Every structure is written in structure tokens, then in C-alpha cells.
Amino acid sequence: MSNATHSHENRILGRMQALGLTADHLATLDGQISPSRLSAAFRGVKDLENPTAQRLLRLLDELDELCSSLHPVPVSWKSTAAIRTLLAAKRAQCLEIRIELGAAAA
């Protein structure tokens, strides 16, 4: 693996840490990479191929957008089936999120 600060692997790790996402959850949400393959990339055993890295970075963009649209409601990455459902709806432009805070009008 490249030790460069801006390697795909380091960018992916940084984004995962910012979201509080584990490699297992990212692999599950991606559905195309195994957790062991992702772990090997992060340990420097074998670099991610560019298309794979780009796909994971796009997924992380989508997850970040999802978190922003749900804010201040926290996202549980353990609910991967629910997250995949939300992502599918977002991709199909069928996701509508409305969060109202404050006291209800009497």
C-alpha cells in the first residue's frame, strides 16, 4: 500500500472515521467487497484497485449526505439493511425526510 497521506485507502479510512463507520459495515453496505479484502488494503497488504476505491468513496459520499439529511437524528450503522433501503430510495429520488424540532403548537 502506498504510504502517501492522500492514498485511496487513507482517504477511505479518514471518511469512515469521521462517520463512525467500521470496515465491516462499509463492506456490508457496499456488497461487492469482502471485509477481509478491505482489511488487507487498510493493513497495506494489497492496495485497492482504483475502480473499487472510487466506488467506496462515492458510497461514503452518499452515506455522509444521508447523515446530513437525518441530522440531528443519529444513524446506526449496525442497521445495514435499513441503511441499504434508505440508500436505494435516495438513489431513486424517492426519499423524503422531514424532521421538525421544537415544541408542538397548541
C-alpha positions as CSV (number, residue, x, y, z in Angstrom):
1,M,0.0,0.0,0.0
2,S,1.1,3.5,-0.7
3,N,2.2,5.4,2.4
4,A,1.1,8.6,0.8
5,T,-1.2,10.7,3.0
6,H,-3.7,11.0,0.2
7,S,-3.8,7.4,-0.9
8,H,-7.3,6.0,-1.6
9,E,-7.0,3.8,1.5
10,N,-6.2,6.7,3.8
11,R,-8.9,8.8,2.3
12,I,-11.4,6.0,2.8
13,L,-10.2,5.4,6.4
14,G,-10.5,9.1,7.2
15,R,-14.0,9.3,5.9
16,M,-15.0,6.1,7.8
17,Q,-13.6,7.5,11.0
18,A,-15.5,10.8,10.5
19,L,-18.7,8.9,10.1
20,G,-18.0,6.4,12.9
21,L,-18.2,3.5,10.3
22,T,-16.4,0.2,10.6
23,A,-14.8,-1.7,7.8
24,D,-17.3,-4.5,8.3
25,H,-20.2,-2.1,7.9
26,L,-18.7,-0.4,4.9
27,A,-18.1,-3.8,3.2
28,T,-21.7,-4.9,4.0
29,L,-23.2,-1.7,2.7
30,D,-21.1,-1.9,-0.5
31,G,-22.0,-5.5,-1.1
32,Q,-19.1,-6.0,-3.5
33,I,-16.0,-6.2,-1.3
34,S,-15.3,-8.6,1.5
35,P,-14.4,-7.3,4.9
36,S,-11.1,-9.3,4.7
37,R,-10.2,-7.7,1.4
38,L,-10.9,-4.2,2.8
39,S,-8.9,-5.1,5.9
40,A,-6.0,-6.2,3.7
41,A,-6.0,-2.9,1.9
42,F,-6.0,-0.9,5.2
43,R,-3.1,-3.0,6.6
44,G,-1.1,-2.4,3.4
45,V,-1.1,-6.0,2.2
46,K,-2.8,-5.2,-1.1
47,D,-3.9,-1.8,-2.5
48,L,-7.4,-1.3,-3.6
49,E,-7.9,-1.2,-7.3
50,N,-8.8,2.3,-8.5
51,P,-12.4,1.5,-9.5
52,T,-13.1,-0.2,-6.2
53,A,-11.6,2.7,-4.3
54,Q,-13.7,5.2,-6.3
55,R,-16.9,3.2,-5.7
56,L,-16.2,3.1,-1.9
57,L,-15.5,6.9,-1.9
58,R,-18.8,7.5,-3.8
59,L,-20.6,5.3,-1.2
60,L,-19.0,7.3,1.6
61,D,-20.3,10.5,-0.1
62,E,-23.8,9.1,-0.1
63,L,-23.6,8.0,3.5
64,D,-22.3,11.4,4.5
65,E,-25.3,13.0,2.6
66,L,-27.7,10.6,4.3
67,C,-26.3,11.5,7.8
68,S,-26.6,15.2,7.0
69,S,-30.2,14.8,5.8
70,L,-31.1,12.9,9.0
71,H,-29.3,15.3,11.4
72,P,-29.8,15.6,14.3
73,V,-31.0,12.0,14.4
74,P,-28.0,9.7,14.7
75,V,-27.5,6.9,12.2
76,S,-26.8,3.4,13.5
77,W,-24.5,1.6,11.0
78,K,-25.5,-1.7,12.7
79,S,-28.8,-1.4,10.8
80,T,-27.2,-2.1,7.5
81,A,-30.5,-3.4,5.9
82,A,-32.2,-0.2,6.8
83,I,-29.3,1.9,5.6
84,R,-29.4,0.0,2.3
85,T,-33.1,0.6,1.9
86,L,-32.6,4.4,2.6
87,L,-29.8,4.5,0.1
88,A,-31.9,2.7,-2.6
89,A,-34.7,5.2,-2.0
90,K,-32.2,8.1,-2.1
91,R,-30.7,6.9,-5.4
92,A,-34.2,6.5,-6.9
93,Q,-35.0,10.0,-5.7
94,C,-37.9,8.7,-3.6
95,L,-36.5,9.6,-0.2
96,E,-38.2,12.3,1.7
97,I,-37.0,13.2,5.1
98,R,-38.7,15.8,7.3
99,I,-37.5,16.4,10.8
100,E,-39.2,19.1,12.9
101,L,-37.8,20.2,16.2
102,G,-39.3,22.3,18.9
103,A,-42.5,22.4,20.8
104,A,-45.7,21.4,19.1
105,A,-48.1,24.3,18.6
106,A,-51.0,24.1,21.0
